[in-house]
Amino acid sequence: MKKVKKVKGFVMNKKTGHTSYVFKQEYDLINSLGFTHNKNDISDKKKLKHNINPNDNSNCYVKTKIERQRFNTYREKDKYKDYRIHKEDRSLISELIKKDKKRR
């Protein structure tokens, strides 16, 4: 069996080209939340109070639907090491993750 590298934190989604926050990995399947700057880019999204990139003041949106994809869809990048979910946005992120757990 092929060894699967653990993916965690903020990573690049190679399919969408956007930043994703990986919060759960089971073998080679990953659950993540996608983020974007473009409000027209996705239909179901919520605006965050603070950008996930501490060096960027533009608006940031989180997808309300959890992405489930294989681990090789994601690529870790050094530039995402400083990204974080601001404490004022943590309740929204937690709510989206909990809602997804209830759905399954």
PyMOL CGO cylinders between C-alpha atoms (Angstrom):
from pymol import cmd
from pymol.cgo import CYLINDER

trace = [
    CYLINDER, 0.00, 0.00, 0.00, 1.27, 3.43, -0.95, 0.3, 1, 1, 1, 1, 1, 1,
    CYLINDER, 1.27, 3.43, -0.95, 2.14, 5.71, 1.97, 0.3, 1, 1, 1, 1, 1, 1,
    CYLINDER, 2.14, 5.71, 1.97, 0.01, 8.84, 2.13, 0.3, 1, 1, 1, 1, 1, 1,
    CYLINDER, 0.01, 8.84, 2.13, 1.63, 12.07, 3.33, 0.3, 1, 1, 1, 1, 1, 1,
    CYLINDER, 1.63, 12.07, 3.33, -0.36, 13.87, 6.02, 0.3, 1, 1, 1, 1, 1, 1,
    CYLINDER, -0.36, 13.87, 6.02, -1.63, 17.27, 4.92, 0.3, 1, 1, 1, 1, 1, 1,
    CYLINDER, -1.63, 17.27, 4.92, -2.67, 19.89, 7.47, 0.3, 1, 1, 1, 1, 1, 1,
    CYLINDER, -2.67, 19.89, 7.47, -3.33, 23.59, 7.88, 0.3, 1, 1, 1, 1, 1, 1,
    CYLINDER, -3.33, 23.59, 7.88, -3.48, 26.04, 4.98, 0.3, 1, 1, 1, 1, 1, 1,
    CYLINDER, -3.48, 26.04, 4.98, -2.59, 24.57, 1.60, 0.3, 1, 1, 1, 1, 1, 1,
    CYLINDER, -2.59, 24.57, 1.60, -3.09, 25.27, -2.12, 0.3, 1, 1, 1, 1, 1, 1,
    CYLINDER, -3.09, 25.27, -2.12, -5.93, 23.42, -3.85, 0.3, 1, 1, 1, 1, 1, 1,
    CYLINDER, -5.93, 23.42, -3.85, -4.49, 22.55, -7.27, 0.3, 1, 1, 1, 1, 1, 1,
    CYLINDER, -4.49, 22.55, -7.27, -7.95, 22.18, -8.88, 0.3, 1, 1, 1, 1, 1, 1,
    CYLINDER, -7.95, 22.18, -8.88, -9.39, 25.54, -7.79, 0.3, 1, 1, 1, 1, 1, 1,
    CYLINDER, -9.39, 25.54, -7.79, -6.16, 27.53, -7.39, 0.3, 1, 1, 1, 1, 1, 1,
    CYLINDER, -6.16, 27.53, -7.39, -7.41, 28.84, -4.04, 0.3, 1, 1, 1, 1, 1, 1,
    CYLINDER, -7.41, 28.84, -4.04, -6.23, 28.47, -0.49, 0.3, 1, 1, 1, 1, 1, 1,
    CYLINDER, -6.23, 28.47, -0.49, -7.87, 25.71, 1.55, 0.3, 1, 1, 1, 1, 1, 1,
    CYLINDER, -7.87, 25.71, 1.55, -7.84, 24.94, 5.26, 0.3, 1, 1, 1, 1, 1, 1,
    CYLINDER, -7.84, 24.94, 5.26, -7.45, 21.20, 5.86, 0.3, 1, 1, 1, 1, 1, 1,
    CYLINDER, -7.45, 21.20, 5.86, -9.13, 20.14, 9.10, 0.3, 1, 1, 1, 1, 1, 1,
    CYLINDER, -9.13, 20.14, 9.10, -9.48, 16.37, 8.68, 0.3, 1, 1, 1, 1, 1, 1,
    CYLINDER, -9.48, 16.37, 8.68, -7.67, 13.62, 6.78, 0.3, 1, 1, 1, 1, 1, 1,
    CYLINDER, -7.67, 13.62, 6.78, -8.72, 9.99, 6.61, 0.3, 1, 1, 1, 1, 1, 1,
    CYLINDER, -8.72, 9.99, 6.61, -6.20, 7.95, 4.64, 0.3, 1, 1, 1, 1, 1, 1,
    CYLINDER, -6.20, 7.95, 4.64, -6.10, 9.64, 1.22, 0.3, 1, 1, 1, 1, 1, 1,
    CYLINDER, -6.10, 9.64, 1.22, -9.34, 11.67, 1.55, 0.3, 1, 1, 1, 1, 1, 1,
    CYLINDER, -9.34, 11.67, 1.55, -9.19, 15.20, 2.90, 0.3, 1, 1, 1, 1, 1, 1,
    CYLINDER, -9.19, 15.20, 2.90, -11.90, 17.50, 4.24, 0.3, 1, 1, 1, 1, 1, 1,
    CYLINDER, -11.90, 17.50, 4.24, -11.19, 21.19, 3.85, 0.3, 1, 1, 1, 1, 1, 1,
    CYLINDER, -11.19, 21.19, 3.85, -12.71, 24.65, 3.66, 0.3, 1, 1, 1, 1, 1, 1,
    CYLINDER, -12.71, 24.65, 3.66, -11.94, 26.81, 0.62, 0.3, 1, 1, 1, 1, 1, 1,
    CYLINDER, -11.94, 26.81, 0.62, -11.18, 30.53, 0.74, 0.3, 1, 1, 1, 1, 1, 1,
    CYLINDER, -11.18, 30.53, 0.74, -11.29, 33.20, -1.98, 0.3, 1, 1, 1, 1, 1, 1,
    CYLINDER, -11.29, 33.20, -1.98, -11.00, 36.98, -2.44, 0.3, 1, 1, 1, 1, 1, 1,
    CYLINDER, -11.00, 36.98, -2.44, -13.50, 37.19, -5.27, 0.3, 1, 1, 1, 1, 1, 1,
    CYLINDER, -13.50, 37.19, -5.27, -17.09, 37.46, -4.08, 0.3, 1, 1, 1, 1, 1, 1,
    CYLINDER, -17.09, 37.46, -4.08, -18.36, 36.38, -7.53, 0.3, 1, 1, 1, 1, 1, 1,
    CYLINDER, -18.36, 36.38, -7.53, -16.10, 33.34, -7.62, 0.3, 1, 1, 1, 1, 1, 1,
    CYLINDER, -16.10, 33.34, -7.62, -18.41, 31.00, -5.70, 0.3, 1, 1, 1, 1, 1, 1,
    CYLINDER, -18.41, 31.00, -5.70, -22.11, 31.08, -4.96, 0.3, 1, 1, 1, 1, 1, 1,
    CYLINDER, -22.11, 31.08, -4.96, -22.30, 29.73, -1.40, 0.3, 1, 1, 1, 1, 1, 1,
    CYLINDER, -22.30, 29.73, -1.40, -19.87, 31.70, 0.71, 0.3, 1, 1, 1, 1, 1, 1,
    CYLINDER, -19.87, 31.70, 0.71, -19.65, 33.89, 3.78, 0.3, 1, 1, 1, 1, 1, 1,
    CYLINDER, -19.65, 33.89, 3.78, -17.50, 36.94, 4.29, 0.3, 1, 1, 1, 1, 1, 1,
    CYLINDER, -17.50, 36.94, 4.29, -14.91, 36.76, 7.04, 0.3, 1, 1, 1, 1, 1, 1,
    CYLINDER, -14.91, 36.76, 7.04, -14.27, 39.71, 9.35, 0.3, 1, 1, 1, 1, 1, 1,
    CYLINDER, -14.27, 39.71, 9.35, -10.51, 39.35, 8.81, 0.3, 1, 1, 1, 1, 1, 1,
    CYLINDER, -10.51, 39.35, 8.81, -8.43, 38.01, 5.94, 0.3, 1, 1, 1, 1, 1, 1,
    CYLINDER, -8.43, 38.01, 5.94, -6.67, 34.68, 6.56, 0.3, 1, 1, 1, 1, 1, 1,
    CYLINDER, -6.67, 34.68, 6.56, -3.49, 36.30, 5.21, 0.3, 1, 1, 1, 1, 1, 1,
    CYLINDER, -3.49, 36.30, 5.21, -2.24, 38.71, 7.90, 0.3, 1, 1, 1, 1, 1, 1,
    CYLINDER, -2.24, 38.71, 7.90, -0.45, 40.79, 5.22, 0.3, 1, 1, 1, 1, 1, 1,
    CYLINDER, -0.45, 40.79, 5.22, -3.59, 41.34, 3.11, 0.3, 1, 1, 1, 1, 1, 1,
    CYLINDER, -3.59, 41.34, 3.11, -6.40, 43.77, 3.94, 0.3, 1, 1, 1, 1, 1, 1,
    CYLINDER, -6.40, 43.77, 3.94, -8.77, 42.79, 1.10, 0.3, 1, 1, 1, 1, 1, 1,
    CYLINDER, -8.77, 42.79, 1.10, -12.05, 40.95, 1.70, 0.3, 1, 1, 1, 1, 1, 1,
    CYLINDER, -12.05, 40.95, 1.70, -11.86, 37.21, 2.25, 0.3, 1, 1, 1, 1, 1, 1,
    CYLINDER, -11.86, 37.21, 2.25, -14.69, 34.71, 1.79, 0.3, 1, 1, 1, 1, 1, 1,
    CYLINDER, -14.69, 34.71, 1.79, -15.06, 31.10, 2.96, 0.3, 1, 1, 1, 1, 1, 1,
    CYLINDER, -15.06, 31.10, 2.96, -17.04, 28.49, 1.07, 0.3, 1, 1, 1, 1, 1, 1,
    CYLINDER, -17.04, 28.49, 1.07, -19.92, 27.12, 3.12, 0.3, 1, 1, 1, 1, 1, 1,
    CYLINDER, -19.92, 27.12, 3.12, -19.63, 23.66, 1.56, 0.3, 1, 1, 1, 1, 1, 1,
    CYLINDER, -19.63, 23.66, 1.56, -16.85, 21.35, 2.72, 0.3, 1, 1, 1, 1, 1, 1,
    CYLINDER, -16.85, 21.35, 2.72, -14.51, 20.09, -0.01, 0.3, 1, 1, 1, 1, 1, 1,
    CYLINDER, -14.51, 20.09, -0.01, -13.73, 16.35, 0.01, 0.3, 1, 1, 1, 1, 1, 1,
    CYLINDER, -13.73, 16.35, 0.01, -10.87, 15.42, -2.28, 0.3, 1, 1, 1, 1, 1, 1,
    CYLINDER, -10.87, 15.42, -2.28, -7.87, 13.13, -2.55, 0.3, 1, 1, 1, 1, 1, 1,
    CYLINDER, -7.87, 13.13, -2.55, -4.67, 14.20, -0.80, 0.3, 1, 1, 1, 1, 1, 1,
    CYLINDER, -4.67, 14.20, -0.80, -2.79, 14.76, -4.07, 0.3, 1, 1, 1, 1, 1, 1,
    CYLINDER, -2.79, 14.76, -4.07, -5.22, 17.59, -4.93, 0.3, 1, 1, 1, 1, 1, 1,
    CYLINDER, -5.22, 17.59, -4.93, -3.47, 19.73, -2.31, 0.3, 1, 1, 1, 1, 1, 1,
    CYLINDER, -3.47, 19.73, -2.31, 0.01, 21.21, -2.31, 0.3, 1, 1, 1, 1, 1, 1,
    CYLINDER, 0.01, 21.21, -2.31, 1.71, 22.64, 0.75, 0.3, 1, 1, 1, 1, 1, 1,
    CYLINDER, 1.71, 22.64, 0.75, 3.39, 26.00, 0.23, 0.3, 1, 1, 1, 1, 1, 1,
    CYLINDER, 3.39, 26.00, 0.23, 5.72, 27.94, 2.49, 0.3, 1, 1, 1, 1, 1, 1,
    CYLINDER, 5.72, 27.94, 2.49, 3.81, 31.16, 1.88, 0.3, 1, 1, 1, 1, 1, 1,
    CYLINDER, 3.81, 31.16, 1.88, 0.83, 29.79, 3.83, 0.3, 1, 1, 1, 1, 1, 1,
    CYLINDER, 0.83, 29.79, 3.83, 2.79, 29.28, 7.06, 0.3, 1, 1, 1, 1, 1, 1,
    CYLINDER, 2.79, 29.28, 7.06, 1.66, 32.67, 8.44, 0.3, 1, 1, 1, 1, 1, 1,
    CYLINDER, 1.66, 32.67, 8.44, -2.00, 32.26, 7.48, 0.3, 1, 1, 1, 1, 1, 1,
    CYLINDER, -2.00, 32.26, 7.48, -4.45, 31.96, 10.36, 0.3, 1, 1, 1, 1, 1, 1,
    CYLINDER, -4.45, 31.96, 10.36, -8.11, 32.11, 11.22, 0.3, 1, 1, 1, 1, 1, 1,
    CYLINDER, -8.11, 32.11, 11.22, -8.71, 35.24, 13.27, 0.3, 1, 1, 1, 1, 1, 1,
    CYLINDER, -8.71, 35.24, 13.27, -10.35, 34.71, 16.66, 0.3, 1, 1, 1, 1, 1, 1,
    CYLINDER, -10.35, 34.71, 16.66, -13.39, 36.73, 15.52, 0.3, 1, 1, 1, 1, 1, 1,
    CYLINDER, -13.39, 36.73, 15.52, -13.93, 34.27, 12.63, 0.3, 1, 1, 1, 1, 1, 1,
    CYLINDER, -13.93, 34.27, 12.63, -13.30, 31.02, 14.53, 0.3, 1, 1, 1, 1, 1, 1,
    CYLINDER, -13.30, 31.02, 14.53, -16.95, 30.61, 15.53, 0.3, 1, 1, 1, 1, 1, 1,
    CYLINDER, -16.95, 30.61, 15.53, -18.04, 30.75, 11.86, 0.3, 1, 1, 1, 1, 1, 1,
    CYLINDER, -18.04, 30.75, 11.86, -15.41, 28.19, 10.83, 0.3, 1, 1, 1, 1, 1, 1,
    CYLINDER, -15.41, 28.19, 10.83, -16.33, 25.90, 13.74, 0.3, 1, 1, 1, 1, 1, 1,
    CYLINDER, -16.33, 25.90, 13.74, -20.01, 26.21, 12.82, 0.3, 1, 1, 1, 1, 1, 1,
    CYLINDER, -20.01, 26.21, 12.82, -19.33, 25.17, 9.19, 0.3, 1, 1, 1, 1, 1, 1,
    CYLINDER, -19.33, 25.17, 9.19, -17.29, 22.16, 10.32, 0.3, 1, 1, 1, 1, 1, 1,
    CYLINDER, -17.29, 22.16, 10.32, -19.93, 21.08, 12.88, 0.3, 1, 1, 1, 1, 1, 1,
    CYLINDER, -19.93, 21.08, 12.88, -22.71, 21.48, 10.30, 0.3, 1, 1, 1, 1, 1, 1,
    CYLINDER, -22.71, 21.48, 10.30, -20.81, 19.17, 7.96, 0.3, 1, 1, 1, 1, 1, 1,
    CYLINDER, -20.81, 19.17, 7.96, -20.37, 16.53, 10.68, 0.3, 1, 1, 1, 1, 1, 1,
    CYLINDER, -20.37, 16.53, 10.68, -24.14, 16.52, 11.28, 0.3, 1, 1, 1, 1, 1, 1,
    CYLINDER, -24.14, 16.52, 11.28, -24.81, 16.13, 7.55, 0.3, 1, 1, 1, 1, 1, 1,
    CYLINDER, -24.81, 16.13, 7.55, -22.81, 12.87, 7.32, 0.3, 1, 1, 1, 1, 1, 1,
]
cmd.load_cgo(trace, "trace")
